[in-house]
C-alpha cells in the first residue's frame, strides 16, 4: 500500500476513535528519515522510516501519530530543567506510550515501553532510568550505559542544536517558537473542550494540571448572568481625561464589579475526590470572570469559612467539614451579610435540607447527580 494512503487512513481512524489525538495529529509535520528504525518525535515534528510504514498496521501508525501529537503539544523541554536531554526524551516517550496503551491504542514493535513504569509520571521514570544507569546494570537496553556516555550524548545534541540555530535567522527562530506555542495553546484549548464533554483521554492528568480544565462550559452557564448584571458602560461624568486639554469632552468607560457568591458543600457525604472536583471547577471559573468579587463559603451543617477573592487572585481554600448537610445557613449568611447578590453557585451532592423560601437572586446548584430541587437551576457536573 502507498505510504501516504496508509498515513491518511491512520489519521482518519485516529480522528474517529480518539478525537483529541486525531485532531492534534492532523496538524503534525511528518518527515521521512531513513536513519531511524521506526519513528520518533522531538516535540516539533514526527519522523518515520519507510521500513516502519511498510511493515506497520494502520493501528500502529495511529499510535505513532498520537505519540507525535502528544510530544508536540506537551513541550516537555519546559519541564526538563537540568535533566539529561536524551534520557528525558526517553522518559517522556515511555510515559506517553504507557498512557496511549492504557487508552487502548496498539503499541508498535520497538516502541519505548516498560511494564515497570506503568502509571508513572515522566519525572518519576527519569529518576528510575538515571538510577539504573548509575548502577551500570548490564541487562538494560539503553543507548548509554553510564554517566559519561550520558554527558557525551547530551553534548552532541547540544552541538547539533547550536549548529542548527547558527544557520537560522532570528526571524526563523522566532517563528519556530511561535508555532510551538500556538500548537501547545491549541492542545490545551482542545483538551478543555474534551473535559467539558467528558471525553478527555484516560490518565491525561499525568501531563497537564487538570485544575486548569473544567467539565462544565462556564462561559455558557454564566453568560446570561453576566450579560444581565455585569455591565461595561459609557458615562459623560466624569469625561474622558485624555482629550480635556484640547477642549474635547468625550464619554469615559466604567465597569461594575460583579459579585458572585459560591458555596461549597464540605459535608461527610462529599468525599475528597468530589470536593477536589468542586474546587477545581471554582478555580477554573475564577480564571474566566474579570472585574469580579467572589465570596467563597464552605459549609456542611454550619458555615466553616468565608473568604473574599478579587480579580487576579489565586484560590486558597481550607475545606473543613465532614458533618451533615444543611443548605439554610448559607442562605441566611447571604441574606444578613450581602445586599447586592445576583447569583449564587452552590456545589453540592444535593443530600441536605433546603430553605423554605425562594431567594430573590438566581441560584444554580452544581451537582454530579440529578435530584429534585425546590428552586433554582440544576447544572450536572
C-alpha positions as CSV (number, residue, x, y, z in Angstrom):
1,X,0.0,0.0,0.0
2,X,1.2,3.5,-0.7
3,X,2.7,5.2,2.3
4,X,0.6,8.3,2.0
5,X,-2.6,6.2,1.8
6,X,-1.6,4.4,4.9
7,X,-0.9,7.6,6.8
8,X,-4.2,9.1,5.6
9,X,-6.2,6.1,6.8
10,X,-4.4,6.1,10.1
11,X,-5.2,9.9,10.6
12,X,-8.9,9.4,9.7
13,X,-9.2,6.4,12.0
14,X,-7.5,8.2,14.9
15,X,-9.7,11.2,14.4
16,X,-12.8,8.9,14.8
17,X,-11.5,6.6,17.5
18,X,-9.6,9.2,19.6
19,X,-10.7,12.8,18.6
20,X,-8.2,14.5,20.8
21,X,-5.2,12.7,19.5
22,X,-6.5,12.7,15.9
23,X,-7.2,16.5,15.8
24,X,-3.6,17.3,17.0
25,X,-2.1,14.6,14.8
26,X,-3.7,16.1,11.7
27,X,-1.5,19.2,12.2
28,X,1.7,17.3,12.7
29,X,4.7,17.8,10.4
30,X,5.7,14.4,9.0
31,X,9.3,13.9,7.9
32,X,10.8,10.8,6.2
33,X,14.0,9.8,8.0
34,X,15.8,6.6,6.8
35,X,18.4,6.9,9.6
36,X,15.9,5.6,12.2
37,X,14.3,2.2,12.6
38,X,10.7,3.2,13.3
39,X,9.5,6.6,14.3
40,X,10.4,9.4,16.8
41,X,9.2,12.9,17.8
42,X,11.3,15.7,19.1
43,X,8.3,17.8,20.1
44,X,8.3,19.7,16.8
45,X,7.8,17.0,14.1
46,X,7.2,13.3,13.7
47,X,10.0,11.4,11.8
48,X,9.4,7.9,10.4
49,X,11.2,5.4,8.3
50,X,9.8,3.8,5.2
51,X,10.6,0.3,6.7
52,X,8.3,1.1,9.6
53,X,5.5,2.3,7.4
54,X,5.9,-0.7,5.1
55,X,5.6,-3.3,7.9
56,X,3.2,-1.4,10.3
57,X,-0.5,-2.0,10.6
58,X,-2.7,1.1,10.3
59,X,-3.5,0.8,14.1
60,X,0.3,1.0,14.8
61,X,0.6,4.1,12.6
62,X,-2.3,5.6,14.7
63,X,-0.1,5.0,17.7
64,X,2.9,6.8,16.2
65,X,0.7,9.8,15.2
66,X,-0.7,10.0,18.7
67,X,2.8,9.8,20.2
68,X,4.0,12.6,18.0
69,X,0.9,14.7,18.8
70,X,1.5,14.4,22.5
71,X,5.2,15.3,22.3
72,X,4.4,18.4,20.3
73,X,1.6,19.6,22.5
74,X,3.3,19.0,25.8
75,X,6.5,21.0,25.3
76,X,8.3,18.6,27.7
77,X,11.5,20.6,27.3
78,X,10.0,23.2,29.5
79,X,10.0,20.6,32.3
80,X,13.4,19.3,31.5
81,X,15.3,21.7,33.7
82,X,18.9,20.3,34.3
83,X,18.0,16.8,33.3
84,X,19.9,14.8,30.7
85,X,18.4,15.6,27.3
86,X,18.2,12.2,25.6
87,X,17.3,10.5,28.9
88,X,14.5,13.0,29.5
89,X,13.3,12.4,25.9
90,X,13.2,8.6,26.6
91,X,11.4,9.1,29.9
92,X,8.7,11.3,28.4
93,X,8.3,8.9,25.5
94,X,7.7,6.0,27.9
95,X,5.2,8.0,29.9
96,X,3.3,8.9,26.7
97,X,3.4,5.4,25.3
98,X,2.1,3.9,28.6
99,X,-0.8,6.4,28.6
100,X,-1.6,5.6,24.9
101,X,-1.6,1.8,25.8
102,X,-4.0,2.5,28.7
103,X,-6.3,4.3,26.2
104,X,-6.4,1.2,24.0
105,X,-4.0,2.1,21.2
106,X,-1.9,-0.6,19.6
107,X,1.8,-0.5,20.7
108,X,4.1,-0.9,17.6
109,X,7.1,-3.2,17.8
110,X,10.2,-1.4,19.0
111,X,8.3,1.4,20.7
112,X,9.7,2.6,24.1
113,X,7.6,0.8,26.7
114,X,8.3,-0.9,30.1
115,X,5.6,-2.5,32.2
116,X,7.5,-1.5,35.3
117,X,6.8,2.2,34.5
118,X,3.0,1.7,34.3
119,X,1.2,4.7,35.7
120,X,4.3,6.7,36.4
121,X,5.0,10.4,35.5
122,X,7.9,11.3,33.2
123,X,9.8,12.8,36.1
124,X,9.5,9.5,38.1
125,X,10.5,7.4,35.1
126,X,13.6,9.7,34.5
127,X,14.7,9.2,38.1
128,X,14.4,5.4,37.8
129,X,16.3,5.3,34.5
130,X,19.1,7.5,35.8
131,X,19.4,5.3,38.9
132,X,19.6,2.2,36.7
133,X,22.3,3.7,34.6
134,X,24.4,4.8,37.5
135,X,24.2,1.3,38.9
136,X,25.6,0.1,35.5
137,X,23.1,-2.8,35.1
138,X,24.1,-4.8,32.0
139,X,20.7,-6.2,31.2
140,X,19.1,-2.9,30.5
141,X,18.6,-1.8,26.9
142,X,19.7,1.8,26.9
143,X,21.5,4.0,24.4
144,X,24.2,4.7,27.0
145,X,25.4,2.6,30.0
146,X,27.0,5.1,32.3
147,X,27.0,8.8,33.3
148,X,30.0,9.6,31.0
149,X,28.0,8.3,27.9
150,X,25.0,10.3,29.2
151,X,27.0,13.5,29.3
152,X,28.6,12.8,25.8
153,X,25.2,12.2,24.3
154,X,23.9,15.5,25.7
155,X,27.0,17.4,24.4
156,X,26.4,16.0,20.9
157,X,22.8,17.0,21.0
158,X,23.6,20.5,22.2
159,X,26.2,20.9,19.5
160,X,23.7,19.8,16.9
161,X,21.1,22.2,18.2
162,X,23.7,25.1,18.2
163,X,24.7,24.3,14.6
164,X,21.1,24.4,13.5
165,X,20.5,27.7,15.3
166,X,23.5,29.3,13.7
167,X,22.1,28.6,10.2
168,X,18.7,30.2,11.1
169,X,17.9,33.8,11.1
170,X,16.4,35.4,14.2
171,X,13.1,35.7,12.4
172,X,13.1,32.0,11.6
173,X,13.9,31.1,15.2
174,X,11.1,33.4,16.5
175,X,8.6,32.0,14.0
176,X,9.5,28.4,15.1
177,X,9.0,29.3,18.8
178,X,5.7,31.0,18.0
179,X,4.4,27.9,16.1
180,X,5.3,25.7,19.0
181,X,3.4,28.0,21.4
182,X,0.4,28.1,19.2
183,X,0.3,24.3,18.9
184,X,0.5,24.0,22.7
185,X,-2.2,26.5,23.3
186,X,-4.5,24.8,20.8
187,X,-3.8,21.5,22.5
188,X,-4.9,22.9,25.9
189,X,-8.0,24.6,24.4
190,X,-9.0,21.3,22.8
191,X,-8.4,19.4,26.0
192,X,-10.6,21.8,27.9
193,X,-13.4,21.1,25.4
194,X,-12.8,17.3,25.8
195,X,-13.0,17.6,29.6
196,X,-16.3,19.5,29.3
197,X,-17.8,16.8,27.2
198,X,-16.4,14.1,29.5
199,X,-14.4,12.6,26.6
200,X,-10.8,13.5,27.6
201,X,-8.3,10.7,27.2
202,X,-7.7,8.5,30.3
203,X,-4.8,9.3,32.6
204,X,-4.1,12.6,30.7
205,X,-3.6,14.2,34.1
206,X,0.0,12.9,34.1
207,X,0.9,15.5,31.6
208,X,-1.4,18.5,32.3
209,X,-2.5,20.2,35.5
210,X,-6.2,19.2,35.5
211,X,-7.3,22.1,37.7
212,X,-6.9,24.2,34.6
213,X,-9.7,22.4,33.0
214,X,-13.4,22.2,33.6
215,X,-16.1,19.7,33.0
216,X,-18.7,22.5,32.6
217,X,-18.7,25.2,30.0
218,X,-18.9,28.0,32.5
219,X,-18.7,30.6,29.7
220,X,-22.1,29.5,28.5
221,X,-23.5,28.9,32.0
222,X,-22.5,32.4,33.2
223,X,-23.2,34.3,30.0
224,X,-26.8,35.1,30.9
225,X,-25.9,36.2,34.4
226,X,-23.0,38.3,33.3
227,X,-25.0,39.9,30.5
228,X,-27.8,40.7,32.8
229,X,-25.9,42.0,35.8
230,X,-22.3,42.8,34.7
231,X,-22.2,46.0,32.6
232,X,-19.5,48.0,30.9
233,X,-20.9,51.4,30.0
234,X,-20.1,54.9,28.9
235,X,-20.7,58.0,31.1
236,X,-20.2,61.7,30.5
237,X,-19.4,62.4,34.1
238,X,-16.5,62.1,34.6
239,X,-15.5,62.7,30.9
240,X,-12.5,61.1,29.2
241,X,-9.5,63.0,30.6
242,X,-7.3,62.2,27.5
243,X,-8.9,65.0,25.4
244,X,-9.8,67.5,28.1
245,X,-6.7,69.6,27.4
246,X,-8.0,70.1,23.8
247,X,-11.4,71.2,25.0
248,X,-13.0,68.0,23.8
249,X,-15.4,66.2,26.1
250,X,-15.9,62.5,25.3
251,X,-17.5,59.8,27.4
252,X,-15.3,57.7,29.6
253,X,-15.9,54.0,30.3
254,X,-17.0,52.5,33.6
255,X,-17.1,48.9,34.7
256,X,-19.1,47.4,37.5
257,X,-17.6,44.8,39.8
258,X,-19.6,41.6,39.6
259,X,-20.2,39.9,43.0
260,X,-20.6,36.2,42.7
261,X,-21.3,34.0,45.7
262,X,-20.0,30.5,45.6
263,X,-20.9,27.9,48.3
264,X,-19.0,24.6,48.6
265,X,-20.6,21.6,50.4
266,X,-18.0,20.1,52.7
267,X,-20.3,17.6,54.4
268,X,-19.5,13.9,55.1
269,X,-21.4,12.8,52.0
270,X,-18.9,14.7,49.8
271,X,-15.8,12.6,49.5
272,X,-12.3,14.0,48.9
273,X,-12.4,13.3,45.1
274,X,-15.7,15.2,44.7
275,X,-14.6,18.0,46.9
276,X,-11.4,18.3,44.9
277,X,-13.6,18.4,41.7
278,X,-15.7,21.2,43.2
279,X,-12.7,23.3,44.0
280,X,-11.2,22.6,40.6
281,X,-14.3,24.0,38.9
282,X,-14.2,27.1,41.2
283,X,-10.5,27.6,40.3
284,X,-11.3,27.4,36.6
285,X,-14.3,29.7,37.0
286,X,-12.2,32.3,38.6
287,X,-9.9,32.5,35.6
288,X,-12.9,33.4,33.3
289,X,-14.5,36.3,35.1
290,X,-12.9,39.8,35.1
291,X,-13.8,42.6,37.4
292,X,-15.2,40.1,39.9
293,X,-15.6,39.8,43.6
294,X,-16.1,36.2,44.6
295,X,-17.5,35.4,48.1
296,X,-16.5,31.8,48.8
297,X,-18.4,30.0,51.6
298,X,-17.6,26.5,52.9
299,X,-20.4,24.8,54.7
300,X,-21.8,21.4,55.8
301,X,-24.4,21.9,58.5
302,X,-22.8,25.1,59.5
303,X,-20.5,27.6,57.9
304,X,-16.8,26.9,58.4
305,X,-15.2,29.7,56.4
306,X,-15.9,32.7,54.3
307,X,-13.3,34.4,52.1
308,X,-13.4,37.1,49.5
309,X,-11.4,36.9,46.3
310,X,-10.8,39.6,43.7
311,X,-9.7,39.6,40.0
312,X,-6.2,38.2,39.7
313,X,-6.1,36.4,43.0
314,X,-5.5,32.6,43.2
315,X,-7.8,30.2,45.0
316,X,-6.8,29.3,48.5
317,X,-9.4,27.3,50.4
318,X,-9.3,25.2,53.6
319,X,-12.4,23.0,53.1
320,X,-13.2,21.9,56.6
321,X,-16.3,19.9,57.4
322,X,-17.5,16.3,57.5
323,X,-20.8,16.6,59.3
324,X,-24.3,16.5,57.9
325,X,-25.7,18.8,55.2
326,X,-27.9,21.9,55.7
327,X,-28.2,24.5,53.0
328,X,-30.1,27.0,55.1
329,X,-27.0,28.6,56.9
330,X,-25.6,29.7,53.5
331,X,-28.8,31.5,52.5
332,X,-29.1,33.1,55.9
333,X,-25.5,34.2,55.7
334,X,-26.0,35.7,52.3
335,X,-29.2,37.5,53.5
336,X,-27.5,39.0,56.5
337,X,-24.1,39.9,55.0
338,X,-24.7,40.9,51.4
339,X,-27.2,43.3,49.9
340,X,-26.4,43.1,46.2
341,X,-26.2,39.4,45.4
342,X,-27.3,38.5,41.9
343,X,-26.1,34.9,41.6
344,X,-25.3,32.0,44.0
345,X,-23.5,28.9,42.8
346,X,-23.8,26.0,45.2
347,X,-21.5,23.0,44.7
348,X,-23.1,20.0,46.4
349,X,-24.3,16.4,46.1
350,X,-27.9,17.8,47.0
351,X,-28.2,15.5,50.0
352,X,-29.3,18.1,52.5
353,X,-32.1,20.3,53.9
354,X,-33.3,23.2,51.7
355,X,-34.7,26.6,52.8
356,X,-38.4,27.0,52.8
357,X,-38.3,30.4,51.0
358,X,-37.1,31.1,47.5
359,X,-34.4,33.8,47.4
360,X,-34.7,36.9,45.3
361,X,-31.4,36.1,43.4
362,X,-30.6,33.4,40.9
363,X,-29.4,30.1,42.3
364,X,-27.5,27.4,40.3
365,X,-27.0,24.1,42.0
366,X,-23.9,22.3,40.7
367,X,-24.1,18.5,41.4
368,X,-22.8,15.2,40.0
369,X,-26.3,13.7,40.0
370,X,-29.8,14.7,39.2
371,X,-32.2,15.3,42.1
372,X,-35.3,17.3,42.7
373,X,-34.6,20.9,43.8
374,X,-37.3,23.3,45.2
375,X,-35.9,26.3,43.3
376,X,-33.1,27.5,41.1
377,X,-31.4,25.6,38.2
378,X,-29.5,22.3,38.3
379,X,-26.2,22.0,36.5
380,X,-25.0,18.4,36.2
381,X,-21.2,18.1,36.8
